[in-house]
């Protein structure tokens, strides 16, 4: 029979800030920068999906303290489906926790068709200049 101190799980101890604090900070920053609002419970509620909702986008936020992050297709499929339900464009933001002051730490992935729309709109607006 195992005693209380006989087994220690072999999980790595996280370094730096806990992931949830880093994620909460990222969601608030993205909401502020995009003019959106953080979703209650970080999108865990059935009626409030995604992490940040703007008038145009439903944003899923991911962050890492590591040098890289693999984008999973299921993340893109999930946010795309959820965005359709609330009549928004899907977006995935990635934040790299870093001390490098020369590289933008927040990146965004959007469907190419939406990027094309934004570029065409920018061209249209700049035609009057």
C-alpha positions as CSV (number, residue, x, y, z in Angstrom):
1,X,0.0,0.0,0.0
2,X,1.3,3.4,-1.0
3,X,1.7,6.0,1.7
4,X,1.2,9.7,1.2
5,X,4.8,10.5,0.5
6,X,5.7,7.3,-1.5
7,X,4.8,8.7,-4.9
8,X,5.8,12.0,-6.4
9,X,4.5,12.8,-9.9
10,X,7.2,13.3,-12.5
11,X,5.8,16.5,-14.0
12,X,8.2,19.4,-14.8
13,X,7.9,22.4,-12.6
14,X,6.8,25.4,-14.7
15,X,9.3,28.2,-14.8
16,X,8.4,31.9,-14.7
17,X,4.8,33.0,-14.6
18,X,2.0,30.5,-14.5
19,X,0.4,29.9,-17.9
20,X,-3.0,31.1,-16.8
21,X,-1.7,34.5,-15.6
22,X,0.2,34.9,-18.9
23,X,-2.9,34.0,-20.8
24,X,-5.2,36.4,-18.8
25,X,-2.7,39.2,-19.4
26,X,-2.5,38.5,-23.1
27,X,-6.3,38.4,-23.5
28,X,-6.7,41.8,-21.7
29,X,-3.9,43.3,-23.9
30,X,-5.5,41.9,-27.1
31,X,-8.9,43.2,-26.1
32,X,-7.5,46.6,-25.4
33,X,-5.5,46.8,-28.6
34,X,-8.3,45.5,-30.8
35,X,-11.2,47.5,-29.2
36,X,-12.8,44.2,-28.1
37,X,-13.9,42.6,-24.9
38,X,-12.6,39.5,-23.0
39,X,-15.1,36.7,-23.1
40,X,-16.3,35.4,-19.7
41,X,-14.4,32.4,-18.4
42,X,-12.0,32.7,-21.3
43,X,-14.4,31.2,-23.8
44,X,-15.3,28.1,-21.7
45,X,-19.0,29.0,-21.5
46,X,-21.3,27.5,-24.2
47,X,-22.8,31.0,-25.1
48,X,-19.5,32.9,-25.1
49,X,-16.8,31.2,-27.1
50,X,-13.3,32.4,-28.0
51,X,-11.2,34.6,-25.8
52,X,-11.8,38.1,-27.2
53,X,-14.8,39.4,-29.2
54,X,-14.5,42.5,-31.3
55,X,-17.1,43.9,-33.8
56,X,-15.3,42.1,-36.6
57,X,-13.4,39.2,-35.0
58,X,-13.7,36.3,-32.6
59,X,-10.2,35.8,-31.3
60,X,-8.6,32.7,-29.8
61,X,-5.4,33.7,-27.8
62,X,-2.4,31.4,-27.3
63,X,0.8,32.3,-25.6
64,X,4.2,30.7,-24.8
65,X,7.4,31.4,-23.0
66,X,9.2,29.1,-25.3
67,X,11.0,29.9,-28.6
68,X,8.3,28.3,-30.7
69,X,4.7,27.3,-30.8
70,X,3.1,24.8,-33.2
71,X,-0.2,25.9,-34.6
72,X,-2.7,23.1,-34.4
73,X,-5.3,22.8,-37.2
74,X,-7.9,21.9,-34.6
75,X,-7.4,25.4,-33.1
76,X,-8.1,27.0,-36.4
77,X,-11.1,24.8,-37.1
78,X,-12.6,25.4,-33.6
79,X,-12.3,29.2,-33.8
80,X,-13.6,29.2,-37.4
81,X,-16.7,27.3,-36.4
82,X,-17.3,29.5,-33.3
83,X,-16.8,32.7,-35.3
84,X,-19.3,31.6,-37.9
85,X,-21.9,31.1,-35.1
86,X,-21.5,34.8,-33.9
87,X,-21.1,36.2,-37.5
88,X,-17.4,37.3,-37.0
89,X,-14.2,36.5,-38.8
90,X,-11.9,34.0,-36.9
91,X,-8.5,35.0,-35.6
92,X,-5.8,33.3,-33.7
93,X,-3.3,35.4,-31.7
94,X,0.0,34.2,-30.6
95,X,2.1,35.9,-27.9
96,X,5.7,35.1,-27.4
97,X,6.8,36.0,-23.9
98,X,10.3,37.4,-24.6
99,X,12.8,40.1,-23.5
100,X,13.5,41.0,-27.2
101,X,12.4,44.6,-27.6
102,X,12.9,44.6,-31.4
103,X,10.3,42.0,-32.4
104,X,6.6,42.3,-32.0
105,X,5.4,39.9,-29.4
106,X,1.8,39.6,-30.5
107,X,1.1,37.9,-33.9
108,X,-2.2,37.2,-35.5
109,X,-3.4,34.5,-37.9
110,X,-6.5,35.2,-40.0
111,X,-7.9,33.4,-43.1
112,X,-6.3,34.6,-46.3
113,X,-9.6,35.8,-47.7
114,X,-10.0,38.1,-44.8
115,X,-6.5,39.4,-45.2
116,X,-7.2,40.1,-48.9
117,X,-10.3,42.0,-47.9
118,X,-8.3,44.2,-45.5
119,X,-5.6,44.8,-48.1
120,X,-8.2,45.7,-50.8
121,X,-10.0,48.0,-48.3
122,X,-6.7,49.7,-47.4
123,X,-6.1,50.3,-51.2
124,X,-9.6,51.7,-51.6
125,X,-9.1,54.1,-48.7
126,X,-5.7,55.2,-49.9
127,X,-7.0,55.9,-53.5
128,X,-8.4,59.2,-52.3
129,X,-5.0,60.5,-51.1
